[in-house]
Amino acid sequence: MPEITAALIKDLRDRTDCGMMDAKRALQETGGDIEKAIDLLRKKGEIKQAKTAGRVTSEGRIGLAVSPDGKAAAIVSVQCETDFTGKNEQFVKLTEGVAQSIAAKAGEPAGLPFAGGSGTVSEAVTALVAKTGENMKIGSFFRLQGNPPCFFGLYLHNDNKLGVLVQIEGSAGGSDAEKTLAKDLAMHAAANAPLGMTKNDVPADLVAKEKEIALELAKQSGKPANLVEKIAEGRIQAFFKERTFLAQPFVKDPSVNVEQHVGNVGKQIGKALKLVAFARLRVGE
């Protein structure tokens, strides 16, 4: 069995906020495997879920852009080695150019024409690497393109390391109400980190893990066996409500969920609006 070091215990506590002895016991029972220790703590009801902190593996910034014709939008993570470089003006321009390139044309970013200058995206990255002496790469990216009329909402956190892109269909998004809606939805997703638009978009392996945990917690409730399944199913439905975009209580008005809020704004302006897609990126994830 690997040694359960103080550093390993601290790492688990940083990700879960659990107590020191709870962290140590969980690591001992799982042979020092942090991911398994998190699952064990959840099954025991000692934590709800792991904190997202600690998943960042590099520095950089998020780029967001809408295509010139307004029919597509992009979000991309451009990574570098140090926070100092991530704030450099040239790196900022590189990130913006990469996002504009992806929004303007579908395809792998490396070979796209670089919107911030001449050559390709790959050549632009290589040139800045040569100038700064620091390694850089294009990380995760998404390009959203739907059926017009549609419009997009963009949100970039003040540290430039978390961004969200949302796509709404049913209008071109010219009114103040629609612009506010788009911004609010993007900020909502930034704060609430939905796993998918609906429960059908949540990865099957994650749903299976949640069901396993829910069933174990239900068994510990002391309820009759015929009620255990119902209790577990109730927990799963609560999980979907908490972690899927359309079902989440809207952050600015929890009395309605996101889907209802979008519908209400549509009614106010006389258009059938629908939130159809989103992408959320954090540098290093």
N, C-alpha and C positions, 0 to 999 in steps of 0.2 A: 504494500500500500504506500502511495506517495506521502511524503511528510506534509502534514497540515500546518503550513507556516502562518505566521502572523500576517504576512502580506496577502496570502490567499484568503484568510478570514476577512481582512479589510476589504478586499475586492468584492467578496460576496455581500458584505454589509453595505458597501457603497451602492450596490445594485439593487438592494432589497430593503434597506433600513431595518433589518432584523437585529435582534440582540446578539451579543458576542457569543454566548454559549449556544444559542440556537444555530448560529452560523457554523460554529465548530462541530456540533453534533451532526448537522446536515452534511458537512463535508466528510466527516468520518464515515458516515453511513453510505456515502456515494463514492468513496474512494478518491476524494479530492476533485471530482468533476463538478464544476460550478453550475453548468446548465442543469444537470441532474439534481443538484442540491436545491436549485431554485424550484424545480418541479416538486421536490419532496416537501419543501416549506409550504408551497401552495396547497398541496394535498392535506397537510396538517392544519391548514387554515391560519397559518402564522403570518403569511403575507398574501396580498391580492395578486400582484404581478410584479415582475422585475422592472426596475426603473430603466428608462432608455439610456441614461447616462452610462458612459463606458463603451458604447458601441462605435464612437467616433475613432477612426484609426489613422487619420491624417488631417492636414490643414488644407485650406483652400476657400472657395466661395461658391455660392449658387448663382447661376445666371438664368434670367427669365426674359422671354421676348415673344412678341406677336408678329406674325408675318406682315409684310407691307400691305397685302390685300385683306388682312384681317380674317382669313379663313383657316389659319393654323397658328399654333403657339407651341413654345418649347420651354422645357426646364432642364438644366444640366448642372452637374457637379464637376467643377474643374479643380483638381487637387494639386497641392504642392507640398514641400517639406516643412516650411515654417510659417507661422502666423505673420511674421514680418513681411514675407513675400506675398502672402495672401492679401495684404492691405496695400501692396505696391500699385501705383497708378497703372503701370504697364500690364500687370496681372489682371487688374480690374477691367481694362479695355479688352484683354484677351478673352476673359470670361464672357463679357457682353457680346463680343464678336462671335464667339462659338454658339451662344444661345440664338443669336440672330441667324446664323448659318443654318442651324437645325430647324428653326421655324420656317425659313424660306424654302427649304428643299428636303424631302425625305431621303433617308439613307444613313449609312454609318458616318458619324461625324468626321472621322479622320480624312476622308476623301472629298468632303464637301468644299465648295468654294468658300474661302474665308470672307465673311461679310465685313470684317473690320479692316480689310486691306487686300493685298494681292495674294495669289497662290491658294493653297488648300489649308484647311484647319490644321492638319498634321504639320505642315510647313511652318505655320504661325507658331505652334507650340514649340517645335524644334528651335526656331529662331530665338524665342524668349529663354529657352533652356540654355542655349549657348551664351546668351547675354548675361544671365543671372548666375549660371553655374549650379542651378538647383533643379532637381528632377521634377517634372510635372506630367500629368496625364489627364485625359478626359475620363471622368468616372461615369456614374449612372446618368441616364437621360431619358426623357419622354417627349414625344411629339404628339399633340392632340390635334386632330382634324376631323370635323364633323360635317353634317349636312346643313348648309346655309338655309335660313338665317341662324347664325349662332354668334356667341360672344364669349369672352374669356375674363376670368378674374385672376389677378396675380398678387402674391404676397411674398415679400422678402423680409425676414426677421432682421432686427437692427444689428445683429452680429454678422449678417450676410452668409450664415452657414445653414440656414433653414429656409426653404422656400416651398410655396404651394401654387399649383396651377389648377384652375377649375374651368369646366366648359359647360355652357348653358345653351340649350337650343330653344327656338321658338321666337326669336327676335334678334335684331342686330345689336341690341344693347345700347342704344343711343340716349335713352332717358336717364335722368339722375337716379331714379328708383332702381333701374337695372344696374347702373354702375355701382351703386351702394350695395345691392344684392351680391354682385360678383365679388366685391372686396370683402364683404362680411363672410361669405362662404369660404373664401380662401383663408381668411384669418381663423375661422372656425376649425377648418381642417388642420391648420398649423397647431392650434391649441389642443385639439382632441385626438389627433393621430388615428383616424379611422383605418381599419384594415382593408376595407373594400366598400363599394357603393351599397351593396346588399349582402345578405348572408350567403348568397350563391357565389360571391366573389372572394370569400374567405377561404384560404387554402385548406384542403381536406385534412391534412395532417395536423394542422393547428386546431381544427374543430374536434378531431379525434382526441387530442390531448386535453382540450377543455372538458370534453365529455367524461374522460377518465377521472379528471380532478373533481368534477361536479359529482360524479357517482360516489367517489371515495368520501367526499365531504357529507353527502346525503346519508351514507351508511353510518357515519359518526354521529348523526343527529339523534339516534336512538328511536327513530320513528319505525312503525311497522314496515315489513318488507314490501307490502303492496303499495306503500307510499313513497318508497325510496326513489323509484324510477320517475315519479311525478315531480318530486323535489329536484332531482337532477335535471330534468327537462326544463323546469322553471329557471334554474341557474343558467342553462344554455341560452334560453330565450333572453334572459337579462344580459348575457354576454353579447349577443347579437345586437341588442338595443344600444348597448354601451359602445360597441366597437365598429358598427357599420354606419356609413355617412348619412344615408337618408333617414335612418331610424334614430339617430342621436338627437337628444333634446337640443334645439338651436341655442347656441351659446348666449345670444342676446335676449332670448325669450324662451326659457325652458318649458313654458306651457304648451309649446308646439314642437314637433320634431322638424328636422331640416326639410324633409319633403313637403310637409304642410306649409312651412314658411315660404318656400319657393312658389307653391301654388297660390298662397295668399297674395304675394307680390304680383303674380301674374294676373290675378283677378283685379287688382287695383289699377293696373295699366291696360287691362282688356286684352291680354295675350296669354296663350297657353305655354308657360315657361316650364322647362324641365332640366334639371341638373343631370347630365349624362356621363360625365367623366371627371376624374381628378388625378393629379399626381403630386406626391409629397416627397421631397428629398431633403436629407441632411448630409452635410459633408462627411464622408467617411462611412456612410451606411450603404 
